[in-house]
């Protein structure tokens, strides 16, 4: 929470989606400010934090706190599509939710009348955390050995290609901003960024990019909190 955003971004490099680094930083600050440093457990409190949606909230509850819930992500979706909807196309998540809920074991130590709507644990080792770890491993195995069942989800979409994309240029510019933060003077000019992006493009056998495209990416990054403009230079936050 006390780190500079640029330090968080620097540590995040290589893990993709730089927005998540800023969301993590913002969430850490909120936990310190609003929760006295103790991470919340309830879904409504988790989804109020930056970057945390319903699926991530349930993942936190399951893995961090061993609490039951509907953790619906791609590997979990794969398992339930494979077993309950073989050969059925375009299955909506609403059809999966009650099945995932009914299969997830209740919290450790829950009394018999406190388990619903979750499953009665088979033994002390049958906990939400262990169950979802198993589902993730099993879903990954299924995707390696069968045509990916998750493609039959109504919400399935293939991610656009990264190589040569605007996303790749954004990521490269973020790295340039981080590398230039200790320079004299700090930061980089628009001309510097254009040169750096074109060097990356040329190395990949692609043609040069337009200055307006680079300026637009820098404007987006500034609006999203990755950098700021100062005189004629761009500085990492």
PyMOL commands that set and color helices and strands:
alter all, ss='L'
color gray80, all
select helices_A, chain A and resi 5-12+18-35+43-46+54-65+74-84+93-103+112-114+128-145+149-152+166-179+190-203+211-223
alter helices_A, ss='H'
color red, helices_A
select strands_A, chain A and resi 188-189+227-230+233-236
alter strands_A, ss='S'
color yellow, strands_A
deselect
rebuild
show_as cartoon
